[in-house]
Amino acid sequence: PENMRAMAIPINETSGVGGYVSIGDKIDIIVNEVVAGKNIAVTKLQNITVIKKGANPADNAEIQATNKGLTQSLTILVTPAQAEVIGYALNMGSPISISLRNPTDIKKVPLTEYGQNNLDSWKVR
């Protein structure tokens, strides 16, 4: 769509929800980074649309059938500003993880970072 960009992000079995992501799904993008010497995880983007899955790395149909649709990348639809956020994180070497949203859940949740400075907050999250 106008004013939107397609951007590929690298994934693996763990960061890519075990291959369960499909075209049209909505995801949240979590970036792990170091801030003031402390490791944190921050949900940078929410409710992002997946528009393409990367090539299946298996080289034959039999292996492709058993690896449950795992790919090495997802192409997502983002604004130019969102593309900068992801591009910066990737350029800095920050690991990216995704979480797969329920198809009916489009609400953005106000979240704060999670990390070494608030480890005990998991009890109320």
Backbone hydrogen bonds, N-H to C=O, Kabsch-Sander energy under -0.5 kcal/mol:
donor,donor_aa,acceptor,acceptor_aa,energy
4,M,1,P,-1.6
5,R,78,V,-3.5
7,M,76,I,-2.2
9,I,74,L,-2.9
11,I,72,Q,-2.0
16,G,12,N,-2.2
17,V,14,T,-1.1
18,G,13,E,-3.0
19,G,16,G,-1.3
20,Y,17,V,-1.6
21,V,16,G,-0.6
24,G,50,V,-3.3
25,D,22,S,-2.0
27,I,48,I,-2.6
28,D,99,S,-2.3
29,I,45,L,-2.8
30,I,28,D,-0.5
30,I,97,S,-3.2
31,V,42,V,-2.9
32,N,95,P,-2.4
33,E,31,V,-0.5
33,E,40,I,-2.4
35,V,33,E,-0.5
35,V,38,K,-2.9
38,K,35,V,-1.9
40,I,33,E,-3.0
41,A,114,Y,-3.3
42,V,31,V,-2.5
44,K,29,I,-1.9
44,K,42,V,-1.1
45,L,29,I,-1.4
48,I,27,I,-3.0
49,T,77,L,-0.6
50,V,25,D,-2.7
51,I,49,T,-0.5
51,I,75,T,-2.9
52,K,75,T,-1.5
54,G,73,S,-2.9
64,Q,60,N,-2.3
65,A,61,A,-2.1
66,T,62,E,-1.1
67,N,63,I,-1.4
69,G,64,Q,-0.9
70,L,67,N,-1.6
72,Q,55,A,-0.8
74,L,9,I,-2.1
75,T,52,K,-3.0
76,I,7,M,-3.2
76,I,74,L,-0.6
77,L,49,T,-2.3
78,V,5,R,-2.8
78,V,76,I,-0.6
83,A,79,T,-2.4
84,E,80,P,-1.7
85,V,81,A,-1.6
86,I,82,Q,-2.2
87,G,83,A,-3.0
88,Y,84,E,-2.7
89,A,85,V,-2.1
90,L,86,I,-2.7
91,N,87,G,-2.4
92,M,88,Y,-2.1
93,G,90,L,-1.1
94,S,89,A,-2.5
97,S,30,I,-2.8
98,I,15,S,-1.7
99,S,28,D,-2.0
101,R,26,K,-2.6
105,D,102,N,-1.8
106,I,104,T,-1.0
111,L,109,V,-0.7
114,Y,41,A,-2.4
116,Q,39,N,-1.7
118,N,115,G,-1.5
119,L,116,Q,-0.6
121,S,118,N,-1.9
122,W,119,L,-1.2
123,K,120,D,-1.4
124,V,121,S,-1.5
125,R,121,S,-0.6
125,R,122,W,-0.6
